Every structure is written in structure tokens, then in C-alpha cells.
Amino acid sequence: MIIENKVAIITGGGTGIGKHTCLKLAEHGVKIVLNYLNSEMDALDTYDEIKKLGGDAFLVRADVSKDQEVREMIQKVVAYYGNIHFLINNASITKQIEL
């Protein structure tokens, strides 16, 4: 499967598994849409690492738990890249539960 020049949205792409997914796909020539919500500095660091690899990346802040923000993110990505080929749903939330 040829993935070079394909477009991938990676939600929660600024840290952890999302970050490593962004970097690995960028190494293979995938255009990265790095979605984040609260970790702007981490997202910018990941963006910079992708650029250092010679990759193509686009940052989009959106809360993926909100339909309207997801729609707006998709519109921005299609306007920027013209297409979306992959969606990696990596974003998560955590809640403290007291026992």
C-alpha cells in the first residue's frame, strides 16, 4: 500500500501514542493533520519534529467531543489539503474517580 502524499488526521497528536504515530507516518511521507485540544506547546513541538524530518504538517485545534468543532476541522483540512485519506482516533479524556 502506498501511503506517501496521503493525508492523515491524528487526534491527540501532540503527545504520547498520537505524537509517535504522527512522526512515524511523516517518516513515510504522509501529510499530517495534527489535532490537539489543550496541549498547544506539545503540538507545536511535534509539528517542529515533523518539519525537521522533512514532513508536511498542519495543526488544528478542535475538541473532538463536539460535533461542530469536528465539522470545522474537516472543512479546514479539506480546504488546506483537498482530501482526507486516514483518520486515527487517538484523543482521549481521563476523569478522576474517587473510591
N, CA, C and O atoms as CSV, one atom per row, in Angstrom:
chain,resi,resn,atom,element,x,y,z
A,1,MET,N,N,0.832,-1.172,0.000
A,1,MET,CA,C,0.000,0.000,0.000
A,1,MET,C,C,0.885,1.245,0.000
A,1,MET,O,O,1.777,1.373,0.838
A,2,ILE,N,N,0.649,2.131,-0.903
A,2,ILE,CA,C,1.405,3.375,-0.984
A,2,ILE,C,C,0.689,4.422,-0.139
A,2,ILE,O,O,-0.477,4.736,-0.378
A,3,ILE,N,N,1.403,4.960,0.854
A,3,ILE,CA,C,0.799,5.972,1.715
A,3,ILE,C,C,1.444,7.343,1.551
A,3,ILE,O,O,0.970,8.325,2.123
A,4,GLU,N,N,2.507,7.415,0.783
A,4,GLU,CA,C,3.172,8.693,0.559
A,4,GLU,C,C,2.199,9.687,-0.074
A,4,GLU,O,O,1.457,9.347,-0.996
A,5,ASN,N,N,2.215,10.905,0.429
A,5,ASN,CA,C,1.359,12.008,-0.024
A,5,ASN,C,C,-0.117,11.836,0.318
A,5,ASN,O,O,-0.951,12.611,-0.151
A,6,LYS,N,N,-0.451,10.843,1.121
A,6,LYS,CA,C,-1.812,10.729,1.632
A,6,LYS,C,C,-1.946,11.664,2.835
A,6,LYS,O,O,-0.943,12.087,3.410
A,7,VAL,N,N,-3.180,11.983,3.212
A,7,VAL,CA,C,-3.443,12.893,4.322
A,7,VAL,C,C,-4.059,12.121,5.482
A,7,VAL,O,O,-5.041,11.399,5.309
A,8,ALA,N,N,-3.466,12.283,6.676
A,8,ALA,CA,C,-3.967,11.602,7.867
A,8,ALA,C,C,-4.258,12.617,8.963
A,8,ALA,O,O,-3.418,13.455,9.291
A,9,ILE,N,N,-5.464,12.529,9.527
A,9,ILE,CA,C,-5.785,13.293,10.729
A,9,ILE,C,C,-5.480,12.390,11.913
A,9,ILE,O,O,-5.962,11.260,11.984
A,10,ILE,N,N,-4.673,12.897,12.847
A,10,ILE,CA,C,-4.378,12.161,14.065
A,10,ILE,C,C,-4.883,13.009,15.230
A,10,ILE,O,O,-4.306,14.050,15.542
A,11,THR,N,N,-5.959,12.560,15.871
A,11,THR,CA,C,-6.474,13.299,17.011
A,11,THR,C,C,-5.581,13.021,18.216
A,11,THR,O,O,-5.074,11.913,18.387
A,12,GLY,N,N,-5.399,14.038,19.042
A,12,GLY,CA,C,-4.498,13.888,20.184
A,12,GLY,C,C,-3.072,13.669,19.725
A,12,GLY,O,O,-2.334,12.889,20.328
A,13,GLY,N,N,-2.677,14.358,18.653
A,13,GLY,CA,C,-1.380,14.112,18.031
A,13,GLY,C,C,-0.185,14.780,18.687
A,13,GLY,O,O,0.942,14.593,18.229
A,14,GLY,N,N,-0.393,15.543,19.733
A,14,GLY,CA,C,0.717,16.273,20.336
A,14,GLY,C,C,1.556,15.497,21.322
A,14,GLY,O,O,2.705,15.857,21.579
A,15,THR,N,N,1.000,14.437,21.879
A,15,THR,CA,C,1.722,13.708,22.932
A,15,THR,C,C,1.523,12.196,22.786
A,15,THR,O,O,0.651,11.728,22.055
A,16,GLY,N,N,2.348,11.468,23.495
A,16,GLY,CA,C,2.196,10.014,23.632
A,16,GLY,C,C,2.103,9.255,22.331
A,16,GLY,O,O,2.868,9.488,21.396
A,17,ILE,N,N,1.146,8.336,22.287
A,17,ILE,CA,C,0.961,7.488,21.116
A,17,ILE,C,C,0.640,8.330,19.884
A,17,ILE,O,O,1.114,8.029,18.789
A,18,GLY,N,N,-0.163,9.382,20.055
A,18,GLY,CA,C,-0.503,10.251,18.927
A,18,GLY,C,C,0.724,10.901,18.313
A,18,GLY,O,O,0.862,10.962,17.092
A,19,LYS,N,N,1.616,11.387,19.173
A,19,LYS,CA,C,2.853,12.010,18.691
A,19,LYS,C,C,3.688,11.003,17.900
A,19,LYS,O,O,4.152,11.300,16.799
A,20,HIS,N,N,3.873,9.828,18.461
A,20,HIS,CA,C,4.696,8.819,17.789
A,20,HIS,C,C,4.060,8.361,16.475
A,20,HIS,O,O,4.763,8.060,15.510
A,21,THR,N,N,2.736,8.310,16.448
A,21,THR,CA,C,2.038,7.977,15.207
A,21,THR,C,C,2.279,9.045,14.155
A,21,THR,O,O,2.545,8.735,12.994
A,22,CYS,N,N,2.183,10.315,14.567
A,22,CYS,CA,C,2.456,11.427,13.642
A,22,CYS,C,C,3.858,11.312,13.045
A,22,CYS,O,O,4.042,11.414,11.832
A,23,LEU,N,N,4.835,11.100,13.916
A,23,LEU,CA,C,6.225,11.051,13.458
A,23,LEU,C,C,6.477,9.860,12.538
A,23,LEU,O,O,7.161,9.991,11.522
A,24,LYS,N,N,5.933,8.715,12.886
A,24,LYS,CA,C,6.155,7.516,12.061
A,24,LYS,C,C,5.507,7.672,10.685
A,24,LYS,O,O,6.115,7.332,9.671
A,25,LEU,N,N,4.288,8.181,10.649
A,25,LEU,CA,C,3.626,8.394,9.353
A,25,LEU,C,C,4.354,9.459,8.537
A,25,LEU,O,O,4.484,9.326,7.321
A,26,ALA,N,N,4.824,10.504,9.195
A,26,ALA,CA,C,5.576,11.553,8.489
A,26,ALA,C,C,6.844,10.984,7.864
A,26,ALA,O,O,7.231,11.383,6.766
A,27,GLU,N,N,7.489,10.059,8.556
A,27,GLU,CA,C,8.687,9.402,8.005
A,27,GLU,C,C,8.380,8.690,6.689
A,27,GLU,O,O,9.261,8.525,5.845
A,28,HIS,N,N,7.133,8.271,6.519
A,28,HIS,CA,C,6.716,7.557,5.308
A,28,HIS,C,C,6.038,8.471,4.298
A,28,HIS,O,O,5.412,7.998,3.349
A,29,GLY,N,N,6.162,9.789,4.502
A,29,GLY,CA,C,5.661,10.741,3.516
A,29,GLY,C,C,4.195,11.106,3.626
A,29,GLY,O,O,3.644,11.738,2.725
A,30,VAL,N,N,3.552,10.715,4.726
A,30,VAL,CA,C,2.152,11.064,4.918
A,30,VAL,C,C,2.066,12.527,5.367
A,30,VAL,O,O,2.871,12.983,6.179
A,31,LYS,N,N,1.092,13.246,4.837
A,31,LYS,CA,C,0.830,14.619,5.260
A,31,LYS,C,C,0.019,14.548,6.541
A,31,LYS,O,O,-1.052,13.942,6.573
A,32,ILE,N,N,0.529,15.165,7.591
A,32,ILE,CA,C,-0.029,15.012,8.923
A,32,ILE,C,C,-0.922,16.186,9.297
A,32,ILE,O,O,-0.518,17.345,9.218
A,33,VAL,N,N,-2.148,15.861,9.707
A,33,VAL,CA,C,-3.024,16.840,10.335
A,33,VAL,C,C,-2.993,16.505,11.816
A,33,VAL,O,O,-3.552,15.505,12.265
A,34,LEU,N,N,-2.325,17.368,12.553
A,34,LEU,CA,C,-2.090,17.141,13.971
A,34,LEU,C,C,-3.173,17.877,14.759
A,34,LEU,O,O,-3.150,19.102,14.874
A,35,ASN,N,N,-4.107,17.119,15.291
A,35,ASN,CA,C,-5.194,17.694,16.085
A,35,ASN,C,C,-4.808,17.693,17.558
A,35,ASN,O,O,-4.211,16.741,18.060
A,36,TYR,N,N,-5.161,18.781,18.240
A,36,TYR,CA,C,-4.931,18.880,19.676
A,36,TYR,C,C,-6.063,19.694,20.286
A,36,TYR,O,O,-6.835,20.339,19.576
A,37,LEU,N,N,-6.151,19.656,21.605
A,37,LEU,CA,C,-7.141,20.476,22.295
A,37,LEU,C,C,-6.450,21.393,23.296
A,37,LEU,O,O,-6.509,22.614,23.149
A,38,ASN,N,N,-5.805,20.838,24.299
A,38,ASN,CA,C,-5.211,21.649,25.365
A,38,ASN,C,C,-3.695,21.743,25.316
A,38,ASN,O,O,-3.114,22.641,25.927
A,39,SER,N,N,-3.059,20.852,24.616
A,39,SER,CA,C,-1.593,20.759,24.658
A,39,SER,C,C,-0.957,21.464,23.463
A,39,SER,O,O,-0.254,20.839,22.668
A,40,GLU,N,N,-1.206,22.764,23.339
A,40,GLU,CA,C,-0.679,23.513,22.188
A,40,GLU,C,C,0.845,23.450,22.110
A,40,GLU,O,O,1.395,23.258,21.026
A,41,MET,N,N,1.532,23.608,23.236
A,41,MET,CA,C,3.001,23.577,23.212
A,41,MET,C,C,3.512,22.202,22.757
A,41,MET,O,O,4.457,22.116,21.973
A,42,ASP,N,N,2.889,21.145,23.245
A,42,ASP,CA,C,3.277,19.798,22.814
A,42,ASP,C,C,3.002,19.609,21.326
A,42,ASP,O,O,3.810,19.021,20.608
A,43,ALA,N,N,1.856,20.112,20.869
A,43,ALA,CA,C,1.514,20.008,19.445
A,43,ALA,C,C,2.529,20.756,18.588
A,43,ALA,O,O,2.940,20.270,17.534
A,44,LEU,N,N,2.929,21.933,19.042
A,44,LEU,CA,C,3.936,22.708,18.304
A,44,LEU,C,C,5.273,21.988,18.280
A,44,LEU,O,O,5.972,22.019,17.267
A,45,ASP,N,N,5.641,21.339,19.379
A,45,ASP,CA,C,6.886,20.558,19.412
A,45,ASP,C,C,6.820,19.402,18.412
A,45,ASP,O,O,7.777,19.158,17.677
A,46,THR,N,N,5.698,18.697,18.387
A,46,THR,CA,C,5.526,17.596,17.436
A,46,THR,C,C,5.573,18.122,16.012
A,46,THR,O,O,6.220,17.530,15.149
A,47,TYR,N,N,4.889,19.232,15.765
A,47,TYR,CA,C,4.902,19.883,14.448
A,47,TYR,C,C,6.344,20.169,14.021
A,47,TYR,O,O,6.737,19.865,12.895
A,48,ASP,N,N,7.127,20.756,14.931
A,48,ASP,CA,C,8.526,21.068,14.620
A,48,ASP,C,C,9.325,19.814,14.300
A,48,ASP,O,O,10.156,19.824,13.392
A,49,GLU,N,N,9.080,18.727,15.041
A,49,GLU,CA,C,9.788,17.472,14.771
A,49,GLU,C,C,9.429,16.919,13.390
A,49,GLU,O,O,10.292,16.402,12.680
A,50,ILE,N,N,8.164,17.030,13.018
A,50,ILE,CA,C,7.734,16.572,11.689
A,50,ILE,C,C,8.451,17.383,10.620
A,50,ILE,O,O,8.944,16.825,9.639
A,51,LYS,N,N,8.509,18.686,10.803
A,51,LYS,CA,C,9.189,19.552,9.829
A,51,LYS,C,C,10.673,19.212,9.720
A,51,LYS,O,O,11.229,19.229,8.621
A,52,LYS,N,N,11.328,18.901,10.855
A,52,LYS,CA,C,12.740,18.525,10.847
A,52,LYS,C,C,12.971,17.236,10.067
A,52,LYS,O,O,14.040,17.023,9.494
A,53,LEU,N,N,11.936,16.370,10.053
A,53,LEU,CA,C,12.022,15.130,9.271
A,53,LEU,C,C,11.797,15.386,7.778
A,53,LEU,O,O,11.938,14.481,6.956
A,54,GLY,N,N,11.446,16.630,7.440
A,54,GLY,CA,C,11.118,16.955,6.057
A,54,GLY,C,C,9.659,16.719,5.738
A,54,GLY,O,O,9.258,16.724,4.574
A,55,GLY,N,N,8.857,16.511,6.784
A,55,GLY,CA,C,7.448,16.199,6.598
A,55,GLY,C,C,6.576,17.424,6.415
A,55,GLY,O,O,7.007,18.563,6.595
A,56,ASP,N,N,5.345,17.150,6.054
A,56,ASP,CA,C,4.326,18.166,5.825
A,56,ASP,C,C,3.289,18.023,6.926
A,56,ASP,O,O,2.747,16.937,7.128
A,57,ALA,N,N,3.005,19.116,7.646
A,57,ALA,CA,C,2.059,19.034,8.760
A,57,ALA,C,C,1.191,20.276,8.824
A,57,ALA,O,O,1.566,21.355,8.366
A,58,PHE,N,N,0.025,20.087,9.406
A,58,PHE,CA,C,-0.974,21.140,9.566
A,58,PHE,C,C,-1.578,20.971,10.963
A,58,PHE,O,O,-2.059,19.890,11.300
A,59,LEU,N,N,-1.556,22.021,11.768
A,59,LEU,CA,C,-2.108,21.978,13.119
A,59,LEU,C,C,-3.556,22.424,13.123
A,59,LEU,O,O,-3.910,23.413,12.480
A,60,VAL,N,N,-4.398,21.696,13.850
A,60,VAL,CA,C,-5.796,22.081,14.001
A,60,VAL,C,C,-6.224,21.852,15.441
A,60,VAL,O,O,-6.185,20.728,15.942
A,61,ARG,N,N,-6.632,22.932,16.103
A,61,ARG,CA,C,-7.167,22.797,17.458
A,61,ARG,C,C,-8.662,22.522,17.338
A,61,ARG,O,O,-9.388,23.278,16.693
A,62,ALA,N,N,-9.119,21.436,17.964
A,62,ALA,CA,C,-10.543,21.106,17.950
A,62,ALA,C,C,-10.832,20.127,19.072
A,62,ALA,O,O,-10.039,19.229,19.359
A,63,ASP,N,N,-11.976,20.317,19.696
A,63,ASP,CA,C,-12.464,19.386,20.703
A,63,ASP,C,C,-13.278,18.325,19.977
A,63,ASP,O,O,-14.378,18.599,19.498
A,64,VAL,N,N,-12.738,17.119,19.898
A,64,VAL,CA,C,-13.394,16.077,19.110
A,64,VAL,C,C,-14.636,15.502,19.786
A,64,VAL,O,O,-15.303,14.634,19.223
A,65,SER,N,N,-14.948,15.978,20.984
A,65,SER,CA,C,-16.198,15.579,21.625
A,65,SER,C,C,-17.353,16.490,21.205
A,65,SER,O,O,-18.494,16.284,21.619
A,66,LYS,N,N,-17.053,17.495,20.386
A,66,LYS,CA,C,-18.069,18.450,19.933
A,66,LYS,C,C,-18.220,18.363,18.415
A,66,LYS,O,O,-17.286,18.650,17.667
A,67,ASP,N,N,-19.405,17.966,17.979
A,67,ASP,CA,C,-19.675,17.754,16.553
A,67,ASP,C,C,-19.285,18.948,15.690
A,67,ASP,O,O,-18.648,18.779,14.651
A,68,GLN,N,N,-19.659,20.143,16.108
A,68,GLN,CA,C,-19.396,21.334,15.299
A,68,GLN,C,C,-17.902,21.564,15.123
A,68,GLN,O,O,-17.460,21.941,14.037
A,69,GLU,N,N,-17.127,21.344,16.163
A,69,GLU,CA,C,-15.674,21.530,16.053
A,69,GLU,C,C,-15.058,20.491,15.120
A,69,GLU,O,O,-14.109,20.790,14.395
A,70,VAL,N,N,-15.589,19.283,15.137
A,70,VAL,CA,C,-15.102,18.243,14.217
A,70,VAL,C,C,-15.428,18.641,12.779
A,70,VAL,O,O,-14.581,18.515,11.895
A,71,ARG,N,N,-16.637,19.116,12.542
A,71,ARG,CA,C,-17.016,19.568,11.188
A,71,ARG,C,C,-16.095,20.688,10.709
A,71,ARG,O,O,-15.645,20.686,9.563
A,72,GLU,N,N,-15.823,21.636,11.589
A,72,GLU,CA,C,-14.944,22.751,11.228
A,72,GLU,C,C,-13.523,22.263,10.947
A,72,GLU,O,O,-12.867,22.756,10.029
A,73,MET,N,N,-13.051,21.303,11.728
A,73,MET,CA,C,-11.724,20.746,11.495
A,73,MET,C,C,-11.666,20.092,10.114
A,73,MET,O,O,-10.714,20.307,9.363
A,74,ILE,N,N,-12.665,19.307,9.785
A,74,ILE,CA,C,-12.695,18.642,8.479
A,74,ILE,C,C,-12.714,19.667,7.349
A,74,ILE,O,O,-12.020,19.502,6.346
A,75,GLN,N,N,-13.504,20.720,7.508
A,75,GLN,CA,C,-13.553,21.774,6.483
A,75,GLN,C,C,-12.190,22.422,6.304
A,75,GLN,O,O,-11.768,22.677,5.176
A,76,LYS,N,N,-11.493,22.692,7.408
A,76,LYS,CA,C,-10.156,23.299,7.328
A,76,LYS,C,C,-9.173,22.376,6.613
A,76,LYS,O,O,-8.380,22.817,5.781
A,77,VAL,N,N,-9.238,21.089,6.951
A,77,VAL,CA,C,-8.309,20.129,6.346
A,77,VAL,C,C,-8.570,19.996,4.852
A,77,VAL,O,O,-7.628,19.996,4.059
A,78,VAL,N,N,-9.818,19.885,4.463
A,78,VAL,CA,C,-10.149,19.756,3.038
A,78,VAL,C,C,-9.771,21.034,2.285
A,78,VAL,O,O,-9.300,20.968,1.150
A,79,ALA,N,N,-9.973,22.186,2.910
A,79,ALA,CA,C,-9.568,23.440,2.272
A,79,ALA,C,C,-8.046,23.504,2.109
A,79,ALA,O,O,-7.553,24.031,1.111
A,80,TYR,N,N,-7.307,22.973,3.076
A,80,TYR,CA,C,-5.843,23.040,3.041
A,80,TYR,C,C,-5.222,21.975,2.138
A,80,TYR,O,O,-4.369,22.279,1.305
A,81,TYR,N,N,-5.658,20.721,2.311
A,81,TYR,CA,C,-5.056,19.605,1.579
A,81,TYR,C,C,-5.906,19.073,0.425
A,81,TYR,O,O,-5.388,18.415,-0.478
A,82,GLY,N,N,-7.198,19.354,0.454
A,82,GLY,CA,C,-8.059,18.881,-0.618
A,82,GLY,C,C,-8.662,17.513,-0.405
A,82,GLY,O,O,-9.561,17.108,-1.143
A,83,ASN,N,N,-8.175,16.788,0.605
A,83,ASN,CA,C,-8.642,15.421,0.797
A,83,ASN,C,C,-8.252,14.916,2.176
A,83,ASN,O,O,-7.382,15.494,2.827
A,84,ILE,N,N,-8.882,13.859,2.617
A,84,ILE,CA,C,-8.512,13.140,3.836
A,84,ILE,C,C,-8.537,11.654,3.497
A,84,ILE,O,O,-9.528,11.147,2.972
A,85,HIS,N,N,-7.448,10.964,3.799
A,85,HIS,CA,C,-7.367,9.539,3.489
A,85,HIS,C,C,-7.455,8.641,4.719
A,85,HIS,O,O,-8.005,7.541,4.659
A,86,PHE,N,N,-6.903,9.125,5.842
A,86,PHE,CA,C,-6.868,8.324,7.059
A,86,PHE,C,C,-7.335,9.164,8.237
A,86,PHE,O,O,-7.104,10.372,8.281
A,87,LEU,N,N,-7.995,8.514,9.189
A,87,LEU,CA,C,-8.358,9.149,10.444
A,87,LEU,C,C,-7.930,8.222,11.567
A,87,LEU,O,O,-8.382,7.080,11.657
A,88,ILE,N,N,-7.062,8.723,12.410
A,88,ILE,CA,C,-6.599,7.947,13.554
A,88,ILE,C,C,-7.171,8.606,14.805
A,88,ILE,O,O,-6.733,9.678,15.221
A,89,ASN,N,N,-8.153,7.939,15.388
A,89,ASN,CA,C,-8.858,8.451,16.565
A,89,ASN,C,C,-8.078,8.092,17.818
A,89,ASN,O,O,-8.265,7.026,18.404
A,90,ASN,N,N,-7.210,8.993,18.213
A,90,ASN,CA,C,-6.323,8.745,19.333
A,90,ASN,C,C,-6.654,9.604,20.554
A,90,ASN,O,O,-6.223,9.272,21.658
A,91,ALA,N,N,-7.396,10.683,20.395
A,91,ALA,CA,C,-7.687,11.586,21.510
A,91,ALA,C,C,-8.458,10.863,22.598
A,91,ALA,O,O,-9.277,9.985,22.328
A,92,SER,N,N,-8.178,11.253,23.836
A,92,SER,CA,C,-8.879,10.626,24.951
A,92,SER,C,C,-9.089,11.640,26.064
A,92,SER,O,O,-8.483,12.712,26.082
A,93,ILE,N,N,-9.943,11.282,26.967
A,93,ILE,CA,C,-10.123,12.089,28.169
A,93,ILE,C,C,-9.958,11.176,29.371
A,93,ILE,O,O,-10.182,9.968,29.289
A,94,THR,N,N,-9.571,11.759,30.463
A,94,THR,CA,C,-9.463,10.993,31.692
A,94,THR,C,C,-10.231,11.723,32.787
A,94,THR,O,O,-10.285,12.953,32.815
A,95,LYS,N,N,-10.804,10.968,33.657
A,95,LYS,CA,C,-11.527,11.540,34.789
A,95,LYS,C,C,-11.078,10.822,36.054
A,95,LYS,O,O,-10.938,9.599,36.083
A,96,GLN,N,N,-10.859,11.611,37.093
A,96,GLN,CA,C,-10.526,11.046,38.383
A,96,GLN,C,C,-11.787,10.536,39.048
A,96,GLN,O,O,-12.792,11.245,39.113
A,97,ILE,N,N,-11.741,9.336,39.532
A,97,ILE,CA,C,-12.875,8.751,40.244
A,97,ILE,C,C,-12.405,8.446,41.658
A,97,ILE,O,O,-11.432,7.724,41.874
A,98,GLU,N,N,-13.113,9.007,42.593
A,98,GLU,CA,C,-12.770,8.728,43.985
A,98,GLU,C,C,-13.504,7.481,44.443
A,98,GLU,O,O,-14.712,7.342,44.251
A,99,LEU,N,N,-12.759,6.588,45.045
A,99,LEU,CA,C,-13.351,5.345,45.561
A,99,LEU,C,C,-13.540,5.421,47.048
A,99,LEU,O,O,-14.026,4.468,47.658
